[in-house]
Amino acid sequence: MLAMQFDPRTVAREIPGIFDEVFPQLTPGIVAHLNAESKVIPVQPLRQDLLLQSALQRAMLFELGYTVGEQLLQYPAEIDWPACFADTVRRQRAYFDAKLPEQLEPVDQHLAETVGRNLAATMTSLSASAGHPIVFRPHIPGLEWISSGHGDFAIGATLVEVKCTAKRFSSADYRQVAIYWLLSFAAAVEGRGEEWRDFILLNPRSGEMVMMTFDSFLSIISSGRTKVDILQLFLSLVGSRLTR
């Protein structure tokens, strides 16, 4: 019987146990330390009064902002709102039971456009600084019962993941980039892909950004294990899960 396939993001956020063993030092204290090393970049702030007026689900609202930013990076002249909204609904339905409004209100468009323009401006700046083009929805390879998936953006060998919450980056956000690195490393070892070298967690709502090499990140959270040790332990855990 084929095992049920899980998206890498689901593995990072919803399946307990794996990360406690592979990355035992990814604790709340370490997350606070990593967040303390973040930088804040200039962005257009969201007006709190408009946020209070919006009746759109927050996940939907900020997914819409992400989609607007993605479109502006490709077609900066004009926002195609029907196309953005349709794409947002499609993506949300893949993970959530999206509730669909009959139409987008002007306040929702304003908020989403603010987030989208912040995102587009930041990604354009990062791309110019790195000297590499922006890759949209980079491929995340699968492994065992973990299906393949897609990240948000990449610039060269740097993975960029976008979060639009009012809070700081969470343990789940760091677990997500960790699983993406693990899957890329496994693919690189098997000769079917390239390893991510760096990551960026970016919040275009607040302007907060964490930039790290994966080598530095792993040295903090992996309790002294080498990359090969990490992969072998991970493979033993995902392999044993198939027999349960």
CORBELMO-V482097 format. One record per backbone hydrogen bond with DSSP energy under -1.0 kcal/mol. CO is the residue of the C=O (numbers start at 0). NH is the residue of the N-H. E is the energy in kcal/mol with one decimal. If there is no record, write none. Layout:
co->CO nh->NH e->E
co->CO nh->NH e->E
This chain:
co->5 nh->146 e->-2.4
co->6 nh->10 e->-2.1
co->7 nh->11 e->-2.2
co->8 nh->12 e->-1.6
co->9 nh->13 e->-3.1
co->16 nh->20 e->-1.4
co->17 nh->21 e->-2.4
co->18 nh->22 e->-2.2
co->22 nh->25 e->-1.8
co->24 nh->26 e->-2.1
co->26 nh->30 e->-2.6
co->27 nh->31 e->-2.3
co->28 nh->32 e->-1.9
co->29 nh->33 e->-2.8
co->30 nh->34 e->-2.5
co->31 nh->35 e->-1.7
co->34 nh->37 e->-1.6
co->38 nh->208 e->-2.4
co->46 nh->50 e->-1.9
co->47 nh->51 e->-2.1
co->48 nh->52 e->-1.1
co->49 nh->53 e->-1.4
co->56 nh->60 e->-3.0
co->57 nh->61 e->-2.5
co->58 nh->62 e->-1.7
co->59 nh->63 e->-2.3
co->60 nh->64 e->-1.8
co->61 nh->65 e->-2.1
co->62 nh->66 e->-2.4
co->63 nh->67 e->-2.6
co->64 nh->68 e->-2.3
co->65 nh->69 e->-2.4
co->66 nh->70 e->-2.4
co->67 nh->71 e->-2.7
co->68 nh->72 e->-1.8
co->70 nh->74 e->-3.8
co->78 nh->80 e->-1.2
co->79 nh->83 e->-2.4
co->80 nh->84 e->-2.8
co->81 nh->85 e->-2.3
co->82 nh->86 e->-2.3
co->83 nh->87 e->-2.2
co->84 nh->88 e->-2.3
co->85 nh->89 e->-2.0
co->86 nh->90 e->-2.1
co->87 nh->91 e->-2.6
co->88 nh->92 e->-2.3
co->91 nh->94 e->-1.5
co->91 nh->95 e->-3.6
co->95 nh->97 e->-1.6
co->104 nh->108 e->-2.1
co->105 nh->109 e->-2.4
co->106 nh->110 e->-2.2
co->107 nh->111 e->-2.7
co->108 nh->112 e->-2.6
co->109 nh->113 e->-2.1
co->110 nh->114 e->-2.2
co->111 nh->115 e->-2.8
co->112 nh->116 e->-2.8
co->113 nh->117 e->-2.1
co->114 nh->118 e->-2.6
co->115 nh->119 e->-2.7
co->116 nh->120 e->-2.4
co->117 nh->121 e->-2.2
co->118 nh->122 e->-2.7
co->119 nh->123 e->-2.2
co->120 nh->124 e->-1.9
co->121 nh->125 e->-2.6
co->122 nh->126 e->-2.5
co->123 nh->127 e->-2.2
co->124 nh->128 e->-2.4
co->125 nh->129 e->-2.2
co->126 nh->130 e->-1.8
co->126 nh->131 e->-1.3
co->134 nh->153 e->-1.7
co->137 nh->150 e->-2.6
co->139 nh->148 e->-2.7
co->142 nh->145 e->-3.0
co->144 nh->5 e->-2.1
co->145 nh->142 e->-2.3
co->148 nh->139 e->-2.8
co->151 nh->136 e->-2.4
co->152 nh->159 e->-2.8
co->153 nh->134 e->-3.3
co->154 nh->157 e->-1.7
co->156 nh->196 e->-2.3
co->156 nh->197 e->-1.5
co->157 nh->154 e->-2.4
co->158 nh->199 e->-2.5
co->159 nh->152 e->-2.1
co->160 nh->201 e->-2.7
co->169 nh->173 e->-1.7
co->170 nh->174 e->-2.6
co->171 nh->175 e->-1.9
co->172 nh->176 e->-1.7
co->173 nh->177 e->-1.9
co->174 nh->178 e->-2.6
co->175 nh->179 e->-2.0
co->176 nh->180 e->-2.2
co->177 nh->181 e->-2.6
co->178 nh->182 e->-2.4
co->179 nh->183 e->-1.8
co->180 nh->184 e->-2.9
co->181 nh->185 e->-2.5
co->182 nh->186 e->-2.0
co->183 nh->187 e->-2.3
co->184 nh->188 e->-2.6
co->185 nh->189 e->-1.7
co->186 nh->191 e->-3.1
co->187 nh->190 e->-1.2
co->196 nh->213 e->-2.7
co->197 nh->158 e->-2.3
co->198 nh->211 e->-2.3
co->199 nh->160 e->-2.8
co->200 nh->209 e->-2.2
co->201 nh->162 e->-2.8
co->202 nh->206 e->-2.9
co->206 nh->40 e->-2.8
co->207 nh->202 e->-2.6
co->208 nh->38 e->-2.9
co->209 nh->200 e->-2.3
co->211 nh->198 e->-2.8
co->212 nh->216 e->-2.1
co->213 nh->217 e->-3.1
co->214 nh->218 e->-1.8
co->215 nh->219 e->-1.0
co->216 nh->220 e->-1.7
co->217 nh->221 e->-2.0
co->220 nh->24 e->-1.5
co->221 nh->224 e->-1.4
co->225 nh->229 e->-2.5
co->226 nh->230 e->-2.5
co->227 nh->231 e->-2.7
co->228 nh->232 e->-2.4
co->229 nh->233 e->-2.5
co->230 nh->234 e->-2.9
co->231 nh->235 e->-2.0
co->232 nh->236 e->-1.8
co->233 nh->237 e->-2.8
co->234 nh->238 e->-2.3
co->235 nh->239 e->-1.9
co->236 nh->240 e->-1.4
co->240 nh->243 e->-1.0
